[in-house]
Amino acid sequence: MQKNSEQYLLTVILLFAIAVPTAIADTNDTELAQTILEKADQIRFPRESFQVDVTINTTAPGQPEDWRKYRVLSKGNENSVVMTTEPASERGQILLLKGRDLWIFMPEVSQPVRLSLSQRLTGQVANGDLARANFAGDYNAKILRTDVIEGEKYYVLELTGVDRGVTYHKVLYWVGQSNFWPYRAEFYSLSDRLLKTARYEKFQMLHGALRPTRLVMEDALRTGEQSVLEYSGMKQRDLPDKVFTKDYLKKLD
C-alpha cells in the first residue's frame, strides 16, 4: 500500500515538473508575440495624437480607376475621425470611431448611422483598415513560426480577434525580426476563408520615424482587384477628447 502511494506521489511530481515549464514557456511566448505586435503597431502609426492624409487608388479588370482621399485624425489608436476630402460629391462624410464603436455622419442625414468595422469603405479597404489601426488592442497574438524571405527573418504571427466586433476574424502577420517592420498580412473571415492580402511598402520618414507609406491590399478571391493606400502629411496635432464626439462632427475641418 505504501509502495503504491509513493509511486502515485512520484507520478504527480513528474507531471507537475513537466507541466509547469510548459505553462511558463506558453506564457512567455504569448507575451513575446504581443510585444512584437505592439512594436509593429508603433512602426505603422505614432501613439500620440496625429493627422495623416490617405489617398486610395482602386483598380479592377475592366473597371475605371477609382481615386479617393481621406484625412484621418487619431488619438491613442482608440479614437479616430476619418473625413472624406475627395471626391467632391462625398465631401463632408465623416467616420467617427470610439473604441470599436463606429458611426458615419452624412450631411444629408440628420443623425449619425452605426456601422461595423468589417464593412467595405472602398475597394478592398474596410472601415476598420482606415479608422482603427490598433492590432494589439483587437487581437490576441501567438508566434506560429519564423520565415526567411530574401535573406531576412520574419516572425509569423497568428492574430485572433478578441471578439466579433473586430475588422477581421483572423490575421496572419509577417513582422521583421531585426526591426519589427510590418511586411505583409493575410486577412481571414469567420469561416477561415482568405479574403485579402496586404503588403507594407515604401518606408519613409513620417512624423519622426521610418514608417510604411504605401499599403497594397489585394482581393484573394478576384484576381487583379486591388486598392493601394498612400500615406502622407503625417503630423502631430492636439486633439481634445471633444473632437471624438458625435456633436462635434459638423465643426471639423
C-alpha positions, 0 to 999 in steps of 0.5 A: 500500500505504501509502495503504491502511494509513493509511486502515485506521489512520484507520478504527480511530481513528474507531471507537475515538473513537466507541466509547469515549464510548459505553462511558463514557456506558453506564457512567455511566448504569448507575451513575446508575440504581443510585444512584437505586435505592439512594436509593429503597431508603433512602426505603422502609426505614432501613439500620440495624437496625429493627422495623416492624409490617405489617398486610395487608388482602386483598380479592377479588370475592366473597371475605371480607376477609382481615386479617393482621399481621406484625412484621418485624425487619431488619438491613442489608436482608440479614437479616430475621425476619418473625413472624406476630402475627395471626391467632391460629391462625398465631401463632408462624410465623416467616420467617427470611431470610439473604441470599436464603436463606429458611426458615419455622419452624412450631411444629408442625414440628420443623425449619425448611422452605426456601422461595423468595422468589417464593412467595405469603405472602398475597394478592398479597404474596410472601415476598420483598415482606415479608422482603427489601426490598433492590432494589439488592442483587437487581437490576441497574438501567438508566434506560429513560426519564423520565415526567411524571405530574401535573406531576412527573418520574419516572425509569423504571427497568428492574430485572433480577434478578441471578439466579433466586433473586430475588422477581421476574424483572423490575421496572419502577420509577417513582422521583421525580426531585426526591426519589427517592420510590418511586411505583409498580412493575410486577412481571414473571415469567420469561416477561415476563408482568405479574403485579402492580402496586404503588403507594407511598402515604401518606408519613409520618414513620417512624423519622426520615424521610418514608417510604411507609406504605401499599403497594397491590399489585394482581393484573394478571391478576384484576381487583379482587384486591388486598392493601394493606400498612400500615406502622407502629411503625417503630423502631430496635432492636439486633439481634445477628447471633444473632437471624438464626439458625435456633436462635434462632427459638423465643426471639423475641418 
